[in-house]
Amino acid sequence: MESSAEALEAGALPFEDAVEALENVVQSLEMGDTTLERSLELFEQGVRLARRCNGLLNSAEGRIEKLVQESDGNLRAEALDSGGELG
């Protein structure tokens, strides 16, 4: 099984794992007991994780549909508008 770092580099880290890894990075940075070099590495890792999470969320948003009731009472699926609103 590949490590989280390898999965991230391969772009294969699932959303939940990426969020957990990002939380761990933030926690490590907030503790403030690392060297400057290690802090920079953690920051860079955090940026990659945040981008991964953002990309996965954008992808999921593109797959969300809303049901619209037509005048004849039938329902049809319609892509969620770009504003993210269902109304």
N, C-alpha and C positions, 0 to 999 in steps of 0.2 A: 504494500500500500504506500502511496506517495505521501510525503509530508505536506503540511499546509503551505509552506513556502514554495514547494515544487508545484503544487496544484495552482497556486496563485500565478506563478510564472507561466504556467500552461494555460491560464485563463479558465481553469476547470473548477475553481472553488465555488461550491454552492453558496447561495445568498446567506443562509443562516450561519454557515461556518465563517464567511467573510465578515459578517457583523460581529460575531464572537471574537474573531482575531483582531478586528478594529478596536473593540472594547478593551481587549488586553493591551494593545499598543497604547491607547489613551491612558489606561491605568498606570502603565509603566512610566509614561512621560510625566504624569501628574505626581508620581512619587518623588521625582526629581533626584534620585540617587544614582543616576547613570552618568557616564562620561559624556562630554560634548559629542564625541564621535558616535557613540552608541545612540545618543538622543537624535542625532541627524539620521542615522540608519532607521531608527524607529519611526521618525517623522516621514521619511520616504516610503517606508512600508505602509504607514497609515494612509498616505496619499494614494498609493496603488490600491489598497483595500477599499477606500472610499470611492474611487473611480469604478472599481469592480461592482460594488453595491449599487452605485448610481446607474451603471449600464444595465444591470439585471432588473432594476426597478423600471427603467425606461422600456425595456423589452416586455416586461409584464404589463405595463400600462398599455402598450400597443396591442396586447391580446385581449384586453378587457372590452366587453361589449355591453351595451344596455339594450333592454327590451323596449320597443316603442309600440304603443297601441295605435293602429291605423283607424281611420274613420269607420271602417266596416267591422271593427272589433277584433280583427286578427292581430297577432303580435308578430313583430319581425325584429331580428337582431340588427343592431347598428353599431358601428365602431364608436367608442367613447370619443367625444370631441377633444380637441387639443388643449382646451382649458381645463380638462379633468373634471368637468361638471356633468352631472347626470340630468340636469334640468333642461 
